[in-house]
Amino acid sequence: MKSVKGSYLSGVVEIQVTGDHPEQFLQQCARNGIMLWEIKKVHVNQCTASVLLKDVKEIRKLRRGSKFKIHFLNKHGLPFFKKRVGRKKPLLIGLLLSLLLFFILSNMVWQVTVTGVPEELENKIKEQLTSYGVYPGAFTFSIESPNQIQQLLLEDVPELLWIGVDKKGTSFYLEGVEKLIIEKEEPAGPRHLVAGKSGVIQYMYVKKGMPEVTVNDVVEKGDVLVSGAIEKLNIIDEEEDKQEFELVAADGEIIATTWYKAEVNVPLTAEHVELTGNTNEKYRIKFGSLSIPIWPLTRFEHFEHELIETDEYQLDIFGWRPPIYFTAEKRLESTPWYSERTREEAIQTGIRQAKNDLQRRLGKDAEIITEKVLHETIRHGKVKLSLYITVEENIAVEQPINQGD
């Protein structure tokens, strides 16, 4: 007897009927509309047959009260396959996730290497590559071809004479040649050196030009310190009675003592931060722009007052560094507390603050010599200071010479 068409979808069960004249039970099943096929007489008192899964319930009803025994031998079909798959669901999910992770990692850029150029130019090339979407962690299917990347780099980085772009698997290798640009420095035009600030000259080093002041001279802002107009010797136009000058670019360094006034307010109550020792840590794994929490999986608890420390580590396998990063974020609970400054402590704090601010404004070449408190008042819990600070600095400023005069 041929198997029923489409039986695999509904499920097939092979039954074994045992008893005297087992074919009688099979005939009874057929009379009740149960489809049977592949009927075999394996023994005098034993037969086998295939039935649909939906008829098994009816077969059990017919067996009740009879002298026959029914055994279910084999089960085939989609319902049984789905049941077996359901038992192995964790394994299948793990397999699917592994395949998904493999697909993601095999379609990501893992390494971008630039060789043959100086470090400064290398950083510029990598910045351009990032703007094109080429960086560790980017998906390769969203990136232009190596030839297009090469053309874009030659257009956008004028310092490049040539660059080769080679894609090998999940890595990009670039080798460039820097363009040597020789720029001629334009000669400086005629100029004076004038005082940018008022002060007392302490030291002079003139490379070119005619000094107009000497050490210990008091100069005002705008005074000529070094002249770029040098008088020519023994060249006098007797008819016009006019002295001729040679115009040069004055150059040098003029160190002078200058003075500054500064005002600063210092609170008498100082705020401090103290760590309690309580911490919360959260770890994440990053694939490019995708960040997945590892531990804990629950919501991150925040403290009322806290300091945050973040460390990031790239996975390193014997020198091979895929674009996989582990991020550790630590939150440290802190407690603010306050202390009272004495009047003298507040004054010293104000002096340090004013000197540091002035030093940052003048630059590292300026040297603060002395400071003096001109006036101090205490009001609304703050000490207000008026300071007079003496500095030694270069006051020379370039001033072009108008040759039309």
C-alpha positions in Angstrom: 0.0 0.0 0.0 1.4 3.4 -0.9 2.0 6.0 1.8 -0.5 8.8 2.1 0.5 12.0 0.2 1.5 14.8 2.5 1.7 12.6 5.5 5.1 14.0 6.5 3.6 17.4 7.3 0.9 15.9 9.5 3.1 13.2 11.1 3.4 9.4 10.7 3.5 6.7 13.4 4.5 3.1 12.8 2.4 0.8 15.1 2.9 -2.8 16.1 -0.2 -4.9 16.9 0.3 -8.0 18.9 -2.3 -10.7 19.6 -4.2 -13.6 18.0 -5.1 -12.7 14.5 -3.8 -9.0 14.7 -5.1 -8.4 11.1 -8.6 -8.3 12.6 -7.7 -5.2 14.6 -6.3 -3.5 11.5 -9.6 -4.3 9.7 -11.5 -2.8 12.5 -9.4 0.4 12.2 -10.0 0.5 8.5 -13.8 0.2 9.1 -13.6 3.2 11.5 -12.0 5.4 8.7 -8.4 5.1 9.9 -6.0 5.2 7.0 -3.4 2.4 7.1 -0.5 1.6 4.8 2.8 -0.3 4.7 1.0 -3.2 6.5 3.4 -6.1 7.2 2.9 -9.5 8.9 6.1 -9.9 10.8 4.9 -12.9 12.9 2.0 -15.2 13.3 0.5 -13.0 16.0 2.2 -9.6 15.1 1.6 -7.0 12.4 3.0 -3.6 11.7 1.5 -0.6 9.9 1.8 3.1 9.4 -0.9 5.5 10.4 -1.3 9.3 10.6 -0.5 11.0 13.9 -4.1 12.4 14.1 -5.5 8.8 14.1 -3.4 7.6 17.1 -6.0 8.8 19.6 -8.8 6.9 17.8 -6.6 3.7 17.7 -6.1 3.8 21.4 -9.9 4.0 21.9 -10.4 0.9 19.7 -7.7 -1.0 21.6 -9.5 -0.5 25.0 -11.4 -3.7 25.9 -9.7 -5.6 23.1 -7.3 -8.5 23.4 -4.6 -6.8 21.3 -1.6 -4.8 22.5 -0.3 -1.7 20.6 3.3 -0.5 20.6 4.5 2.6 18.8 7.7 1.9 17.0 8.8 4.8 14.9 7.7 8.4 14.6 8.3 10.5 11.5 7.2 13.9 10.2 7.2 17.6 10.9 5.5 17.6 14.3 8.1 15.3 15.8 10.9 17.2 14.2 9.7 20.5 15.8 9.5 18.7 19.1 13.1 17.5 18.9 14.2 20.9 17.9 12.4 22.5 20.8 14.5 20.3 23.2 17.7 21.7 21.7 16.6 25.3 21.6 19.6 26.7 23.7 22.0 25.0 21.4 20.4 26.3 18.3 20.2 29.8 19.7 23.9 29.7 20.5 24.7 28.4 17.0 22.6 31.2 15.4 24.3 33.8 17.7 27.7 32.4 16.8 26.9 32.6 13.1 25.6 36.2 13.5 28.8 37.2 15.4 31.0 35.6 12.8 29.1 37.4 10.1 29.5 40.8 11.9 33.2 40.3 12.7 34.0 39.1 9.2 32.3 42.3 7.7 34.1 44.8 10.0 37.4 46.6 9.5 39.8 45.3 12.1 42.9 47.2 11.3 44.0 50.4 9.4 47.8 50.7 8.9 49.5 53.7 7.3 53.2 53.6 6.5 55.8 55.6 4.6 54.8 59.1 5.9 55.6 61.2 9.0 53.5 60.8 12.1 51.8 64.2 11.7 50.8 63.3 8.1 49.8 59.8 9.2 47.3 61.3 11.7 45.9 63.6 9.1 45.4 60.6 6.7 43.6 58.6 9.5 41.3 61.6 10.2 40.4 61.7 6.5 39.9 57.9 6.5 37.5 58.3 9.5 35.5 60.9 7.6 35.2 58.4 4.7 34.0 55.7 7.2 37.2 53.7 7.2 38.2 53.0 10.8 38.5 49.9 13.1 35.0 48.8 13.8 33.3 50.1 10.6 31.4 47.7 8.4 33.1 46.9 5.1 30.0 46.9 3.0 29.5 50.6 3.6 33.0 51.6 2.5 34.1 52.8 -0.9 36.5 50.7 -3.0 40.3 51.0 -2.5 40.7 52.9 -5.8 38.0 55.5 -4.8 39.6 55.9 -1.3 43.0 56.5 -3.0 41.6 59.2 -5.3 39.8 60.9 -2.4 43.0 61.0 -0.3 45.0 62.5 -3.1 42.4 65.2 -3.5 41.9 66.0 0.2 45.5 65.7 1.5 47.7 68.0 -0.6 50.8 66.9 1.2 50.6 63.5 -0.5 52.5 62.8 -3.7 51.2 59.2 -4.0 49.4 56.7 -1.8 48.5 53.1 -2.3 45.4 51.5 -0.7 45.3 47.7 -0.3 42.4 45.8 1.3 43.3 42.4 2.6 40.5 40.6 4.3 39.3 42.8 7.2 42.4 45.1 7.2 43.4 48.1 5.2 47.0 48.8 4.4 48.1 52.2 3.1 51.6 53.2 1.9 52.2 56.9 1.0 54.8 59.2 -0.3 55.0 62.7 1.1 55.1 65.6 -1.3 58.1 67.8 -0.5 56.9 71.4 -0.7 59.8 73.9 -0.5 58.4 77.3 0.4 60.7 80.3 0.2 60.4 82.5 3.1 59.5 86.0 2.0 62.1 88.5 3.4 60.7 90.6 6.2 59.9 94.1 5.2 61.5 97.2 6.9 60.3 97.6 10.4 61.0 99.1 13.8 60.8 97.4 17.2 58.6 99.4 19.5 57.5 99.0 23.1 54.3 97.0 23.5 54.1 98.0 27.1 55.6 100.6 29.4 58.5 99.5 31.6 62.2 99.8 32.5 64.7 98.2 30.2 66.7 95.4 31.9 68.3 93.5 29.1 68.8 94.0 25.3 69.8 91.7 22.6 69.7 93.3 19.1 70.3 91.1 16.1 69.6 93.8 13.5 68.8 97.5 13.6 69.9 100.6 15.5 69.2 100.6 19.3 67.3 103.7 20.4 67.3 103.0 24.1 69.7 101.5 26.7 69.5 99.4 29.8 67.7 101.2 32.8 65.8 103.5 30.4 62.2 104.1 31.1 60.0 103.6 28.0 56.4 104.2 27.3 54.1 102.1 25.2 54.8 102.9 21.5 58.4 104.2 22.0 60.9 103.0 19.3 63.3 100.5 20.9 65.2 99.4 17.9 65.1 101.5 14.7 65.0 99.8 11.3 66.3 103.0 9.6 70.1 102.9 9.7 71.9 106.1 8.7 74.2 105.6 5.7 77.8 106.9 6.3 79.3 109.7 4.2 76.4 109.9 1.8 74.9 113.3 1.9 72.9 115.0 -0.8 74.3 118.6 -0.6 71.8 120.1 -3.0 68.8 118.8 -1.0 70.6 118.7 2.3 69.0 115.3 3.1 70.4 112.3 4.9 69.9 108.9 3.4 69.0 105.8 5.4 69.1 102.1 4.8 65.9 100.4 5.8 66.1 97.0 7.4 63.9 94.6 9.4 64.8 95.3 13.0 65.1 92.1 15.1 66.0 91.5 18.7 64.7 90.9 22.2 64.1 93.7 24.7 63.5 92.5 28.3 61.9 95.1 30.6 60.3 95.3 34.0 56.6 95.8 33.7 53.8 96.1 36.3 50.3 94.7 36.6 47.4 95.2 38.9 45.2 92.2 39.7 42.1 91.7 41.8 41.0 88.4 43.2 38.2 87.1 45.5 38.9 84.2 47.8 36.1 82.6 49.9 37.0 82.0 53.6 35.1 78.6 53.3 37.0 76.1 51.2 35.1 73.1 49.6 36.8 69.7 49.6 35.8 66.3 48.2 36.4 63.1 50.1 35.9 59.5 48.8 33.8 57.2 51.0 35.2 54.0 49.5 31.9 52.8 48.0 32.1 52.0 44.3 30.0 50.7 41.5 31.6 49.1 38.4 30.1 48.3 35.1 31.8 46.4 32.3 31.0 46.6 28.6 32.2 45.1 25.3 32.4 47.3 22.3 32.3 46.4 18.6 32.8 49.7 16.8 29.9 51.8 17.8 27.9 48.9 19.3 28.3 48.7 23.1 26.9 45.6 25.0 26.8 45.4 28.8 28.6 42.4 30.3 28.2 42.9 34.0 26.1 43.7 35.8 23.1 43.3 33.6 20.8 45.2 36.0 20.4 49.0 36.0 23.5 50.9 37.0 23.1 52.6 40.4 24.2 56.2 40.7 25.4 57.9 43.9 24.3 61.4 44.9 27.9 62.7 44.8 30.3 60.7 42.6 33.5 60.7 40.6 33.6 58.7 37.4 36.7 56.8 36.1 36.6 55.1 32.7 39.3 52.7 31.3 39.2 51.1 27.8 41.3 48.1 26.7 41.6 46.8 23.2 41.7 43.0 22.8 45.3 41.9 21.9 45.9 38.4 20.7 49.7 37.9 20.3 50.0 41.4 18.7 46.9 41.0 16.6 44.4 43.7 17.7 40.8 43.2 16.4 38.4 46.2 16.9 37.0 44.7 20.1 37.2 46.8 23.2 36.5 46.2 26.9 35.3 49.2 28.8 35.4 49.4 32.6 33.4 52.3 34.2 33.9 52.9 37.9 31.8 55.3 39.9 33.3 56.4 43.2 31.0 57.8 45.9 32.2 61.1 47.3 31.3 63.3 50.2 31.8 67.1 50.0 33.0 68.8 53.2 34.0 72.3 54.0 36.8 73.9 56.0 37.4 77.5 57.2 40.5 79.4 56.0 42.2 82.0 58.2 42.7 85.5 56.8 46.4 84.8 56.1 45.6 81.5 54.3 43.0 83.2 52.1 45.6 85.9 51.2 48.2 83.4 50.2 45.7 81.4 48.2 44.6 84.6 46.4 48.3 85.5 45.6 49.0 82.1 44.1 45.8 82.3 42.1 46.6 85.7 40.7 50.2 84.8 39.8 49.1 81.6 38.1 46.4 83.4 36.1 48.9 86.1 35.0 51.6 83.5 34.1 49.1 81.7 31.9 48.2 85.0 30.2 51.8 86.2 29.6 53.3 82.8 28.6 56.2 80.8 30.0 58.9 83.2 28.8 57.7 85.9 31.2 59.1 85.8 34.7 57.1 87.1 37.8 59.6 88.9 40.1 57.6 90.2 43.0 54.1 90.8 44.2 52.6 93.2 46.8 49.2 93.4 48.4 47.9 97.0 47.9 44.5 96.6 49.5 42.5 93.8 51.2 38.9 93.7 52.5 36.7 91.0 54.0 33.1 91.1 52.9 30.3 88.5 52.6 32.6 85.7 53.6 35.3 86.5 51.0 38.7 88.2 51.1 39.0 90.7 48.2 42.7 91.4 47.3 44.2 94.1 45.1 47.7 93.1 44.0 50.6 94.9 42.4 52.8 92.4 40.5 56.2 93.0 38.9 57.2 91.0 35.8 60.2 90.8 33.5 59.2 90.1 29.9 60.0 90.8 26.3 58.1 94.0 25.3 59.4 94.4 21.7 56.7 94.6 19.1 57.2 94.8 15.3 56.0 98.0 13.6 56.3 98.2 9.8 58.1 101.3 8.3 56.0 103.2 5.9 58.4 103.8 3.0 56.1 106.4 1.4 56.9 108.9 4.1 
